[in-house]
Amino acid sequence: MPTTGTAIVTGGSRGIGRAICTELAERGADVVVADIDTDRIQGSVDAVEAAGQEALPIRTDISNFDSVRDCIDQTLARFGSVEMLVNNAGIAGPTAACEDVSPDEWDQTLNVNLRGGFYMCREVLPAMKEAGYGRIVNIASVTGKRPLVNRTPYATAKMGIIGFTRTLAAEVGRHDINVNAVCPGSVDGPRIQRVFEQQAEMDDRSPREVEQEVRDESARRELVDRETVANTVAYLCSEDSRQITGQDINVSAGKVMY
Ligand SMILES: NC(=O)c1ccc[n+]([C@@H]2O[C@H](COP(=O)([O-])OP(=O)(O)OC[C@H]3O[C@@H](n4cnc5c(N)ncnc54)[C@H](O)[C@@H]3O)[C@@H](O)[C@H]2O)c1
């Protein structure tokens, strides 16, 4: 199912973001790779170009309003329109009991994970409304739906994304702009291994035990592949998902079913 036009993918330098950039390019999109990390951005640019599409890397800090404005300005100057926005950039935040989370850690986690997506939507919506078309996908998490002990800032931000998604979808649906959230479970890769290590240290267990427990929580006893997340995002970015909006779709190997 082709997905044509220009897509901005935040946090596109690595991990799930890179998989999304690649998948969208393979389905026919030009991709703006927007990331605060420019060391690894070229790998995603190469992946988009290998699929025969144009890539534009832009150093963007989504928690900084001026940086977000600059990202959208550069995108419109180069491509003239933005059909798709994938708010994927995120940080894990602290792993700590609530009373040990510092106010700065709280602010930083919410500023990147929640405020950043708001800034991106705020700045991209005028162009989408003018064009009368848009597809926005916000990457939340199953942690936006069920508790994850010692991760209060992250869980708060991810649940906030779901509320933001529903209300924005209701606001902009009549402009043929769809807004959905994708809620991954534990996605295989270096990021989740770091989380396992932190959790293991807090619980005085081995990272392997934590990983096994996480696998056992899912119906399929699996971690999630980033490609499955990217495929779901690409579907929501396509014409075929026209009547799907305001949803929060789990890609969790059956860990969460609501
Ligand atoms: N990995 C998982 O198990 C998992 C599970 C559920 C949800 N998620 C969500 O999926 C998304 C991607 O996760 P990932 O595992 O690929 O993470 P990752 O850490 O591998 O990649 C995140 C990317 O976001 C970028 N980033 C961080 N702060 C930024 C900022 N202020 N501005 C712009 N870019 C910034 C990083 O540089 C990085 O390239 C995140 O929103 C995460 O919360 C991940």
The ligand as a MOL file (V3000), in Angstrom:
LIG
                    3D

  0  0  0     0  0            999 V3000
M  V30 BEGIN CTAB
M  V30 COUNTS 44 48 0 0 0
M  V30 BEGIN ATOM
M  V30 1 N 11.8680 0.4620 22.6950 0
M  V30 2 C 10.7450 0.1230 23.3250 0
M  V30 3 O 10.6240 -0.9590 23.9080 0
M  V30 4 C 9.5680 1.0420 23.3020 0
M  V30 5 C 8.3500 0.6110 23.8270 0
M  V30 6 C 7.2470 1.4470 23.8110 0
M  V30 7 C 7.3750 2.7140 23.2740 0
M  V30 8 N 8.5700 3.1360 22.7710 0 CHG=1
M  V30 9 C 8.6350 4.4850 22.2270 0
M  V30 10 O 9.0840 4.4250 20.8780 0
M  V30 11 C 9.8160 5.6130 20.5690 0
M  V30 12 C 11.1850 5.2380 19.9840 0
M  V30 13 O 11.8460 4.4000 20.9060 0
M  V30 14 P 13.2500 3.6820 20.6090 0
M  V30 15 O 13.2630 2.4510 21.3910 0
M  V30 16 O 13.5220 3.6270 19.1480 0 CHG=-1
M  V30 17 O 14.2490 4.7390 21.3130 0
M  V30 18 P 15.7480 5.1740 20.9950 0
M  V30 19 O 16.2800 5.7470 22.2600 0
M  V30 20 O 16.4970 4.0890 20.3090 0
M  V30 21 O 15.5400 6.3420 19.9210 0
M  V30 22 C 14.9260 7.5470 20.2820 0
M  V30 23 C 15.3770 8.6220 19.3130 0
M  V30 24 O 14.8090 9.8590 19.7550 0
M  V30 25 C 15.8190 10.8600 19.7000 0
M  V30 26 N 15.5400 11.9490 20.6460 0
M  V30 27 C 15.6210 11.9200 22.0000 0
M  V30 28 N 15.3400 13.1280 22.4990 0
M  V30 29 C 15.0590 13.9320 21.4350 0
M  V30 30 C 14.6950 15.2970 21.3160 0
M  V30 31 N 14.5960 16.1050 22.3870 0
M  V30 32 N 14.4810 15.7870 20.0760 0
M  V30 33 C 14.5980 14.9980 18.9840 0
M  V30 34 N 14.9520 13.7150 19.0390 0
M  V30 35 C 15.1810 13.1820 20.2590 0
M  V30 36 C 17.1070 10.1210 20.0500 0
M  V30 37 O 18.2440 10.8450 19.6280 0
M  V30 38 C 16.9070 8.8090 19.3050 0
M  V30 39 O 17.3970 8.8640 17.9890 0
M  V30 40 C 9.8880 6.4150 21.8680 0
M  V30 41 O 8.8770 7.3730 21.8990 0
M  V30 42 C 9.6470 5.3650 22.9340 0
M  V30 43 O 9.1450 5.8960 24.1270 0
M  V30 44 C 9.6630 2.3300 22.7720 0
M  V30 END ATOM
M  V30 BEGIN BOND
M  V30 1 1 1 2
M  V30 2 2 2 3
M  V30 3 1 2 4
M  V30 4 1 4 5
M  V30 5 2 4 44
M  V30 6 2 5 6
M  V30 7 1 6 7
M  V30 8 2 7 8
M  V30 9 1 8 9
M  V30 10 1 8 44
M  V30 11 1 9 10
M  V30 12 1 9 42
M  V30 13 1 10 11
M  V30 14 1 11 12
M  V30 15 1 11 40
M  V30 16 1 12 13
M  V30 17 1 13 14
M  V30 18 2 14 15
M  V30 19 1 14 16
M  V30 20 1 14 17
M  V30 21 1 17 18
M  V30 22 2 18 19
M  V30 23 1 18 20
M  V30 24 1 18 21
M  V30 25 1 21 22
M  V30 26 1 22 23
M  V30 27 1 23 24
M  V30 28 1 23 38
M  V30 29 1 24 25
M  V30 30 1 25 26
M  V30 31 1 25 36
M  V30 32 1 26 27
M  V30 33 1 26 35
M  V30 34 2 27 28
M  V30 35 1 28 29
M  V30 36 1 29 30
M  V30 37 2 29 35
M  V30 38 1 30 31
M  V30 39 2 30 32
M  V30 40 1 32 33
M  V30 41 2 33 34
M  V30 42 1 34 35
M  V30 43 1 36 37
M  V30 44 1 36 38
M  V30 45 1 38 39
M  V30 46 1 40 41
M  V30 47 1 40 42
M  V30 48 1 42 43
M  V30 END BOND
M  V30 END CTAB
M  END
